[in-house]
Amino acid sequence: MTASVLLRPAPPATAFLRDELLADRTSTLTRLYQRTFPMVRRHVLERGGTTQDAKDVFQDALVVFYEKTVSGRLILTCSPGTYLVGVCRHLWQQELSRRNRLPLSELGEAEEQLPDFAEAPATESAPALAVLDYVAKLGEKCQHILLSFYYFQQPLEQIAAENNYGSVRSATVQKFKCLERLRKAVRQALALPSAR
């Protein structure tokens, strides 16, 4: 029994871990990644995620871990790997809850509901809409995403890579948010003439 206790390393002190991170961040985080990521990947895959989802969750957890450790706000009562797995489980549960509230199929349905302004006839009560004018009023990132997808017909995989998103789903959600901002701006513009 004593031998098994001696083989199991004790969790490093938080101050020692902080010193390791400050001295050689890359090496310390790489070690943590190699030891911990397989457990996180298994957890995410067993609960309907992908390896990319696991990487995204682990990266977020690693940022939280690093910032808390370096700032001195983290007090470990377990090994760093156990702490990271716990944070990842929590983050994955949050992601699953978010996905259940807004399933991917709803994003596609919302796009179908967007009227086709190119075919809308110009009348005095509903002036011809220059959609690009409204797109130009969006932020630079939204402009890029919407034009890339709708005008240049780039695949979401390419848009995700160009904008440094962790997954295609992140790019899809961002595209949907930008589309909603565009729709809101157009609705407000259409409401203004009738309010006069």
C-alpha positions as CSV (number, residue, x, y, z in Angstrom):
1,M,0.0,0.0,0.0
2,T,2.9,2.3,0.8
3,A,4.4,1.7,-2.7
4,S,1.2,2.8,-4.5
5,V,1.2,6.0,-2.5
6,L,4.8,6.7,-3.4
7,L,4.2,6.1,-7.1
8,R,1.4,8.6,-7.2
9,P,2.9,12.2,-7.4
10,A,1.5,14.7,-5.0
11,P,-0.2,17.8,-6.6
12,P,2.4,20.5,-7.1
13,A,2.0,23.6,-4.9
14,T,0.3,26.4,-6.7
15,A,3.3,28.7,-6.2
16,F,5.6,26.1,-7.8
17,L,3.3,25.7,-10.7
18,R,3.1,29.5,-11.1
19,D,6.9,29.7,-11.2
20,E,7.0,26.9,-13.8
21,L,4.5,28.7,-16.0
22,L,6.4,32.0,-15.7
23,A,9.7,30.3,-16.4
24,D,8.7,28.1,-19.3
25,R,5.1,28.5,-20.2
26,T,5.2,26.5,-23.5
27,S,6.8,23.4,-21.9
28,T,4.6,23.5,-18.8
29,L,1.4,23.9,-20.9
30,T,2.5,21.2,-23.4
31,R,3.0,18.7,-20.5
32,L,-0.4,19.5,-19.1
33,Y,-1.9,19.1,-22.6
34,Q,-0.3,15.8,-23.2
35,R,-1.5,14.4,-19.9
36,T,-4.9,15.9,-19.8
37,F,-6.3,16.3,-23.3
38,P,-7.0,12.6,-23.9
39,M,-9.3,12.5,-20.9
40,V,-11.1,15.7,-22.1
41,R,-11.5,14.4,-25.6
42,R,-13.0,11.1,-24.3
43,H,-15.4,13.0,-22.1
44,V,-16.6,15.3,-25.0
45,L,-16.8,12.4,-27.5
46,E,-18.9,10.3,-25.1
47,R,-21.3,13.2,-24.8
48,G,-21.9,13.9,-28.5
49,G,-19.0,16.2,-29.3
50,T,-16.2,16.1,-31.8
51,T,-12.4,16.2,-31.4
52,Q,-12.5,19.8,-32.5
53,D,-15.1,20.6,-29.8
54,A,-12.8,19.0,-27.3
55,K,-9.9,21.1,-28.5
56,D,-12.0,24.3,-28.3
57,V,-13.1,23.4,-24.7
58,F,-9.6,22.5,-23.6
59,Q,-8.1,25.7,-25.1
60,D,-10.7,27.8,-23.2
61,A,-10.0,25.8,-19.9
62,L,-6.3,26.2,-20.4
63,V,-6.6,30.0,-20.8
64,V,-8.7,30.2,-17.5
65,F,-6.1,27.9,-15.8
66,Y,-3.2,30.0,-17.0
67,E,-4.6,33.4,-16.1
68,K,-5.7,32.3,-12.6
69,T,-2.4,30.6,-11.9
70,V,-0.2,33.4,-13.1
71,S,-2.3,36.1,-11.3
72,G,-2.1,34.1,-8.0
73,R,-5.9,33.6,-7.8
74,L,-5.8,29.8,-8.2
75,I,-5.5,27.6,-5.1
76,L,-5.2,24.0,-6.2
77,T,-6.6,21.3,-3.9
78,C,-6.0,18.6,-6.6
79,S,-3.6,18.0,-9.5
80,P,-3.6,20.6,-12.3
81,G,-4.8,17.9,-14.7
82,T,-7.8,17.1,-12.4
83,Y,-8.6,20.8,-12.2
84,L,-8.4,21.2,-16.0
85,V,-10.7,18.2,-16.6
86,G,-13.2,19.6,-14.2
87,V,-13.2,23.0,-15.9
88,C,-13.5,21.3,-19.3
89,R,-16.5,19.2,-18.1
90,H,-18.2,22.4,-16.9
91,L,-17.5,24.3,-20.2
92,W,-18.7,21.3,-22.2
93,Q,-21.9,21.2,-20.2
94,Q,-22.5,24.9,-20.8
95,E,-21.9,24.4,-24.6
96,L,-24.4,21.5,-24.7
97,S,-27.0,23.7,-22.9
98,R,-26.3,26.5,-25.4
99,R,-26.7,24.1,-28.3
100,N,-29.9,22.7,-27.0
101,R,-31.3,26.3,-26.8
102,L,-30.2,27.1,-30.3
103,P,-29.9,23.9,-32.4
104,L,-28.0,24.2,-35.7
105,S,-31.1,23.4,-37.7
106,E,-32.7,26.7,-36.4
107,L,-29.8,28.7,-37.9
108,G,-30.6,27.3,-41.4
109,E,-34.4,28.0,-40.9
110,A,-33.7,31.6,-39.9
111,E,-31.7,32.1,-43.1
112,E,-34.6,30.9,-45.2
113,Q,-36.9,33.4,-43.6
114,L,-34.8,36.3,-44.8
115,P,-36.5,38.0,-47.7
116,D,-34.7,38.2,-51.0
117,F,-34.2,42.0,-51.4
118,A,-32.8,41.6,-54.9
119,E,-36.3,40.5,-56.1
120,A,-38.2,43.1,-54.1
121,P,-39.9,45.7,-56.3
122,A,-39.2,49.3,-55.7
123,T,-42.2,51.3,-54.7
124,E,-42.7,54.7,-53.0
125,S,-43.8,53.1,-49.7
126,A,-41.0,50.5,-49.7
127,P,-37.9,52.1,-51.3
128,A,-35.5,49.8,-53.0
129,L,-33.1,48.5,-50.4
130,A,-29.4,48.6,-51.2
131,V,-28.4,45.8,-48.9
132,L,-24.8,46.5,-49.3
133,D,-25.4,49.9,-47.8
134,Y,-26.7,48.2,-44.7
135,V,-23.9,45.7,-44.7
136,A,-21.4,48.5,-44.9
137,K,-22.9,49.9,-41.6
138,L,-22.1,46.6,-39.8
139,G,-18.7,46.0,-38.2
140,E,-15.7,45.0,-40.4
141,K,-15.9,41.4,-39.2
142,C,-19.6,41.0,-40.0
143,Q,-19.1,42.6,-43.4
144,H,-16.3,40.1,-44.1
145,I,-18.3,37.1,-43.0
146,L,-21.5,38.0,-44.8
147,L,-19.9,39.0,-48.0
148,S,-17.7,35.9,-48.0
149,F,-20.6,33.6,-47.5
150,Y,-23.4,35.2,-49.5
151,Y,-21.6,37.1,-52.2
152,F,-18.4,35.1,-52.7
153,Q,-20.0,31.8,-51.7
154,Q,-17.1,30.7,-49.6
155,P,-17.6,27.6,-47.5
156,L,-17.9,28.0,-43.8
157,E,-14.8,26.0,-43.2
158,Q,-12.8,28.6,-45.1
159,I,-14.5,31.5,-43.3
160,A,-13.8,29.8,-39.9
161,A,-10.1,29.5,-40.8
162,E,-9.8,33.0,-42.1
163,N,-11.4,34.5,-39.0
164,N,-9.5,32.2,-36.6
165,Y,-12.7,30.5,-35.2
166,G,-12.1,27.2,-33.4
167,S,-14.8,25.4,-35.4
168,V,-17.2,25.7,-38.2
169,R,-20.0,25.9,-35.7
170,S,-18.5,29.1,-34.3
171,A,-18.4,30.6,-37.7
172,T,-22.0,29.6,-38.3
173,V,-23.2,31.1,-35.1
174,Q,-21.3,34.3,-35.8
175,K,-22.7,34.5,-39.4
176,F,-26.2,34.1,-37.9
177,K,-25.6,36.9,-35.4
178,C,-24.3,39.2,-38.2
179,L,-27.4,38.3,-40.3
180,E,-29.7,39.1,-37.4
181,R,-28.0,42.6,-37.0
182,L,-28.5,43.2,-40.8
183,R,-32.1,42.1,-40.6
184,K,-32.7,44.5,-37.6
185,A,-31.1,47.4,-39.5
186,V,-33.3,46.7,-42.6
187,R,-36.5,46.4,-40.5
188,Q,-35.7,49.7,-38.7
189,A,-35.2,51.4,-42.1
190,L,-38.5,50.0,-43.4
191,A,-40.3,51.2,-40.3
192,L,-39.0,54.8,-40.5
193,P,-40.9,55.9,-43.6
194,S,-44.2,54.6,-42.2
195,A,-43.6,56.3,-38.9
196,R,-43.6,59.7,-40.6
